[in-house]
Amino acid sequence: MPIYQYEAMDATGQEIRDVIEAPNQEEAQATIRQMGYFVTKLTEKKARKISTDRKAAKKKGKTFAIGPVSQKTLTTFTRQLAILQDAGLPVLRSLKILESQTKPGTFKNCLIDVCEEIESGATLSEAMSKSPRAFDRLYVNMIKAGEAGGALEAILKRLADFQERSQSLRRKVKGAMVYPAAVITFAVGILVFIMLKIVPQFIKIFRDFDAKLPPITEALINVSNLLGRWWMLIPIVPVSVWLFIKLVRKFSYGRMGWDMYILKIPIFGQLIEKNIVARTMRTLGTLVASGVPILEAIHIARDTSGNAVFEQLYQKVYEAIREGEAIAGPLRDNAKLSFHPVALFFWLCMPPVVGALIYLMRMNDSVLDEMVINMVDVGEETGELDTMLYKIADNYDEEVAVLTESLTRLMEPILIIMLGGIVGFIVIALFMPLIALIQKLS
């Protein structure tokens, strides 16, 4: 008996996806209606008809591979597939051409699986949904919308543009962080070497002459002795802090508190917040422009945020839209933060008084500017929501780029001043007793 895959809505508006066995399509629809559902889509699942020889031939093209698919590889594939579709080639032939050009690895194996699924009668979106390591929900839903609207090549171009913009922004942020991270790493290594190897040699000289040491030299010697005794804590402490944060984030309550703390860190928090807003608004705008239903689009945008605060915000908006509300109102009502004890704990890990004051001052701040909410409101009223979402994303992309560049320029002199101060402190602490000894000897 044939098996039908259906999508339906229940009495509360909840989307239902399941399969049903029936003699024909009419019987399947009647059975689903008797279950109290309203059918929106009904397709017959075709049996796979791949011969053993073909399966064997396909398996020969696969290689053992682990790890995820890089964003750069997926972006290049999307752009090339869009070009081939615009040229009028069939989907399966386009995929086979790109699969033959792909280097052995995880992505090539996924393309082989997609080709197999299409040959067995599946659509492109259904085939890609079977390979989640390469194609996420955002990708699959946009392809599905392109197939439904008969504009697959346009959707692929839009998806490639979206991926390239996202990759460019991510590359700028990572590139800006490389310089300060490298400088701090080398500086810490050099300072540890000086404290463990150079300072002890001066200590021997001071002891031989039995000289009275100034307080600044005594402080330096105490730090050197402390590092010499507990040097193994240098790698253990940051690793322990990282493991503690990972453990806290394993629990939803702890993850919410940590993400609240991260968003309100001076300068860096603003950079993270703007980056998330740019990414989620561009995702939402791309999905809406591609014809994806608004509820599914918000659900996907929530998953791409990567931050518990924004996930909760978009979930509240999702629930409000299901109740019949617009987008702008729930965004405004749920964008403000509230008190969270885990966030307060992390703020108190700074100098407690300063951390507590900063947290109390910023505790109820909104994670969305009023401009964002007003632009969404105007987009809904004018029927150009996707255009407004794109403008918000473009504006925030530019702000992130400017803030990243400014932060890089600001950190360079700060790092130089800090390193100069530390090195100056060490030089003065070591040479003050030496000058006193030379004066005595002369």
C-alpha positions in Angstrom: 0.0 0.0 0.0 1.4 3.5 -0.9 2.8 5.7 1.9 2.0 9.4 1.8 3.9 12.2 3.5 1.7 15.0 4.6 1.9 18.5 6.2 -1.2 19.7 8.0 -2.4 22.2 10.7 -4.4 21.3 13.8 -7.1 23.3 15.4 -4.6 25.5 17.3 -2.6 26.3 14.2 0.3 23.9 15.1 2.1 22.5 12.0 2.0 18.7 11.8 4.3 16.6 9.7 3.9 12.8 9.5 3.3 9.9 7.1 0.2 7.8 6.5 -0.6 4.6 4.6 -3.6 4.6 2.3 -4.8 3.0 -0.9 -4.9 6.4 -2.8 -4.5 10.1 -2.3 -8.2 10.7 -1.7 -8.4 8.1 1.0 -5.3 9.6 2.7 -6.8 13.1 2.7 -10.1 11.7 4.2 -8.2 9.9 6.9 -6.2 13.0 7.8 -9.4 15.1 8.0 -10.9 12.5 10.3 -7.9 13.0 12.6 -8.9 16.7 12.9 -6.2 18.1 10.7 -6.3 20.5 7.8 -4.1 19.2 4.9 -1.7 21.7 3.4 0.6 19.3 1.5 0.4 15.7 0.5 3.0 13.7 -1.5 3.5 10.1 -2.1 6.8 8.7 -0.9 8.4 6.9 -3.9 10.2 3.7 -3.3 13.9 3.8 -3.9 14.9 2.0 -7.1 18.6 1.9 -7.0 20.3 -1.3 -8.3 23.0 -3.0 -6.3 25.6 -2.2 -9.0 24.7 1.5 -8.8 24.9 1.5 -5.0 28.3 -0.1 -5.2 29.5 2.4 -7.8 28.3 5.2 -5.6 30.0 3.9 -2.5 33.2 3.7 -4.4 33.2 7.5 -4.7 32.9 7.9 -1.0 35.9 8.2 1.3 36.2 8.1 5.1 35.9 11.7 6.4 35.2 13.3 9.7 34.5 16.9 10.7 32.0 19.6 9.6 31.8 21.2 6.2 33.6 24.6 6.0 31.5 27.7 5.4 33.8 28.7 2.6 33.3 25.4 0.7 29.5 25.6 1.1 29.5 29.3 -0.1 31.5 28.4 -3.2 29.3 25.4 -4.0 26.1 27.6 -3.7 27.5 30.2 -6.0 28.5 27.6 -8.6 25.2 25.8 -8.4 23.4 29.1 -8.9 25.5 29.8 -12.1 24.7 26.3 -13.5 21.0 26.6 -12.7 21.0 30.0 -14.4 22.6 28.4 -17.4 19.6 26.0 -17.7 21.3 22.7 -16.7 19.2 20.1 -14.9 19.6 20.0 -11.1 21.0 16.4 -11.0 23.5 17.1 -13.8 24.6 20.3 -12.0 25.2 18.4 -8.8 27.1 15.7 -10.5 29.4 18.3 -12.2 30.1 20.0 -8.8 30.5 16.6 -7.0 33.2 15.5 -9.5 35.1 18.8 -8.9 34.9 18.5 -5.1 37.9 17.2 -3.2 37.3 13.9 -1.3 36.0 14.6 2.2 32.8 15.2 4.1 31.2 17.6 1.6 31.9 15.2 -1.4 30.2 12.4 0.5 27.2 14.6 1.2 26.9 15.5 -2.5 27.0 11.8 -3.4 24.2 11.2 -1.0 22.2 14.1 -2.4 22.6 12.7 -5.9 21.4 9.3 -4.8 18.3 10.8 -3.2 17.4 12.8 -6.3 17.9 9.7 -8.5 15.5 7.8 -6.3 12.8 10.5 -6.8 13.3 13.0 -4.0 13.3 16.8 -4.5 16.5 18.8 -4.0 15.3 20.2 -0.6 14.3 16.7 0.6 17.7 15.3 -0.6 19.6 18.1 1.2 17.7 17.6 4.4 19.1 14.1 4.6 22.7 15.6 4.9 22.5 18.0 7.9 26.2 18.1 8.2 26.4 20.2 5.0 23.0 21.8 4.7 21.3 23.3 7.7 17.6 24.2 8.2 18.2 27.7 6.7 19.7 26.3 3.5 17.0 23.5 3.1 14.0 25.9 3.7 15.3 28.4 1.2 15.8 25.7 -1.4 12.3 24.4 -0.6 10.8 27.9 -1.1 12.7 28.2 -4.4 11.3 24.9 -5.6 7.8 25.9 -4.6 8.0 29.3 -6.3 9.8 28.0 -9.4 12.7 30.4 -8.9 15.5 28.1 -7.7 18.3 30.0 -9.4 17.2 33.3 -7.9 17.0 31.7 -4.5 20.5 30.2 -4.9 21.9 33.6 -5.8 20.3 35.2 -2.8 21.6 32.4 -0.6 25.1 32.8 -2.0 25.0 36.5 -1.4 23.8 35.9 2.2 26.6 33.4 2.9 29.3 35.7 1.4 28.2 38.7 3.5 28.1 36.5 6.6 31.5 35.0 5.9 33.0 38.5 5.2 31.7 39.9 8.5 33.0 36.8 10.4 36.4 37.1 8.7 36.7 40.8 9.6 35.9 40.1 13.3 38.3 37.1 13.5 41.0 39.1 11.7 40.7 42.0 14.1 41.1 39.6 17.1 44.3 37.9 15.7 46.6 40.8 16.4 45.8 41.5 20.0 45.6 37.7 20.8 49.1 37.1 19.2 50.6 40.1 21.0 49.2 39.1 24.4 50.3 35.5 24.0 53.9 36.4 23.1 54.1 39.1 25.8 52.9 36.6 28.5 55.5 34.1 27.3 58.4 36.6 27.3 57.4 38.0 30.8 57.2 34.4 32.2 60.6 33.7 30.8 62.0 36.9 32.4 60.5 36.1 35.8 61.6 32.5 35.8 65.1 32.7 34.3 66.4 36.3 34.4 65.1 37.6 37.7 66.5 34.7 39.8 70.1 35.5 38.5 69.7 39.1 39.8 68.4 37.7 43.1 71.7 35.7 43.5 73.7 38.9 42.9 71.7 40.8 45.5 72.2 38.0 48.1 75.9 37.9 47.5 76.3 41.6 48.3 73.8 41.4 51.1 72.3 44.7 49.9 69.2 46.3 51.3 66.6 46.1 48.5 64.0 48.8 47.8 60.3 47.8 48.1 59.8 47.7 44.3 62.5 45.1 44.0 61.1 43.1 46.9 57.8 43.0 45.2 59.3 41.8 41.9 61.3 39.1 43.8 58.1 37.9 45.5 56.3 37.7 42.2 59.2 35.8 40.7 59.3 33.3 43.6 55.5 32.9 43.4 55.7 32.1 39.7 58.7 29.8 40.3 56.7 27.8 42.9 53.4 27.8 41.1 54.3 28.0 37.4 52.2 25.0 36.6 49.1 27.0 37.3 49.7 29.3 34.3 48.1 26.9 31.9 45.8 25.2 34.5 44.0 28.4 35.5 42.7 29.5 32.1 41.8 25.9 31.2 39.9 25.6 34.5 38.1 28.8 33.9 37.1 27.7 30.4 35.9 24.3 31.7 33.9 26.0 34.4 32.2 28.2 31.8 31.5 25.2 29.6 29.9 23.4 32.6 27.8 26.4 33.5 26.6 26.7 29.9 25.5 23.1 29.9 22.4 24.1 31.9 19.9 26.4 30.3 19.7 28.7 33.4 23.5 29.0 33.5 23.7 29.6 29.7 21.2 32.4 30.0 23.2 34.1 32.8 26.5 33.8 30.9 25.1 35.2 27.7 23.5 38.1 29.5 26.9 38.8 31.1 28.7 38.6 27.7 26.3 41.0 26.0 26.9 43.7 28.6 30.7 43.6 28.8 32.0 47.1 27.8 32.9 47.4 24.1 33.2 43.7 23.5 29.6 43.1 24.5 28.4 45.8 22.1 30.4 44.2 19.3 28.9 40.7 20.0 25.3 42.2 20.3 25.5 44.1 17.0 27.0 41.0 15.3 24.1 38.8 16.4 21.5 41.4 15.4 23.1 41.7 11.9 23.2 38.0 11.4 19.7 37.2 12.6 18.1 40.1 10.8 19.9 39.2 7.5 18.8 35.6 8.0 15.2 36.6 8.7 15.2 39.0 5.7 16.6 36.4 3.3 14.0 33.8 4.4 11.1 36.2 4.1 12.2 37.4 0.7 12.6 33.8 -0.4 8.9 33.0 0.5 9.6 31.0 3.6 6.6 31.2 6.1 7.2 33.8 8.8 6.9 31.4 11.7 9.5 29.0 10.1 11.7 32.0 9.3 11.7 33.2 12.9 12.3 29.7 14.2 15.4 29.5 11.9 16.6 33.0 12.9 16.3 32.0 16.5 18.6 28.9 15.9 21.2 31.0 14.1 21.6 33.6 16.9 23.8 31.4 19.0 22.9 33.4 22.2 20.3 32.3 24.8 19.0 35.9 25.2 18.2 36.3 21.5 16.9 32.7 21.4 14.4 33.6 24.1 13.5 36.9 22.4 12.7 35.2 19.1 10.8 32.4 20.8 8.6 35.0 22.5 8.0 36.7 19.1 7.2 33.3 17.6 4.6 32.5 20.2 3.1 36.0 19.9 2.8 35.7 16.1 1.0 32.4 16.5 -1.5 34.2 18.7 -2.1 36.7 15.9 0.1 39.6 16.9 2.6 41.5 14.6 6.4 41.3 15.0 7.3 44.8 16.2 5.2 44.7 19.4 6.6 41.5 20.8 10.1 42.6 19.8 9.7 45.8 21.9 8.1 44.0 24.8 10.7 41.3 25.2 14.0 43.0 24.2 14.7 44.3 27.7 16.9 42.2 30.0 16.1 41.5 33.7 17.9 40.4 36.8 19.7 37.1 36.7 21.8 35.7 39.6 24.3 33.9 37.3 25.0 37.1 35.4 25.5 38.9 38.7 28.0 36.1 39.8 30.2 36.7 36.7 30.1 40.5 37.2 31.2 40.0 40.9 34.3 38.0 39.6 35.6 41.5 38.6 36.4 43.9 41.5 33.1 43.2 43.3 32.0 46.8 43.9 32.7 47.9 40.3 31.2 44.8 38.8 28.0 45.1 40.9 27.6 48.8 40.0 28.1 48.1 36.2 25.5 45.2 36.4 22.9 47.2 38.3 23.3 50.1 35.8 22.9 47.9 32.7 20.7 45.2 34.1 17.5 46.4 32.3 19.1 47.5 29.0 17.5 46.5 25.8 19.3 44.2 23.3 17.6 45.9 20.4 17.8 49.6 19.5 14.5 51.4 19.1 15.5 52.1 15.5 15.5 48.3 14.8 12.0 47.9 16.2 10.6 51.0 14.3 12.1 49.8 11.0 10.5 46.4 11.5 7.2 48.1 12.3 7.4 50.2 9.1 8.3 47.2 7.1 5.2 45.4 8.3 2.9 48.4 7.6 4.3 48.9 4.1 4.6 45.2 3.1 8.4 45.5 2.7 9.6 43.7 5.7 12.4 41.9 3.9 13.7 45.2 2.6 13.7 46.8 6.0 15.4 43.7 7.5 18.1 43.9 4.9 18.7 47.6 5.7 18.9 46.8 9.4 21.5 44.1 8.7 23.5 46.3 6.3 23.6 49.1 8.9 24.7 46.8 11.7 27.3 45.1 9.5 28.8 48.5 8.9 28.7 49.4 12.6 30.4 46.0 13.5 33.1 46.7 10.9 33.7 50.3 12.2 33.6 49.1 15.8 36.0 46.3 15.1 38.5 48.6 13.3 38.2 51.2 16.1 38.8 48.5 18.7 41.8 47.2 16.9 43.3 50.7 16.6 42.5 51.3 20.3 44.0 48.1 21.6 47.3 48.6 19.8 48.4 51.6 21.9 46.8 50.1 25.1 48.9 47.0 24.7 52.0 49.0 24.0 51.5 51.1 27.1 50.8 48.0 29.2 53.8 46.1 28.0 56.0 49.2 28.3 54.8 49.7 31.9 55.5 46.1 32.9 58.9 46.1 31.2 59.7 49.5 32.8 58.7 48.2 36.2 61.0 45.1 35.8 64.0 47.2 34.6 63.6 49.8 37.4 63.2 47.1 40.1 66.3 45.3 38.9 68.6 48.2 38.3 67.9 50.4 41.3 69.8 48.0 43.7 72.6 47.6 41.1 73.0 51.4 40.9 73.1 51.5 44.8 75.8 48.7 44.8 77.9 50.5 42.2 77.8 53.7 44.2 78.9 51.9 47.4 81.7 50.1 45.6 82.9 53.4 44.0 
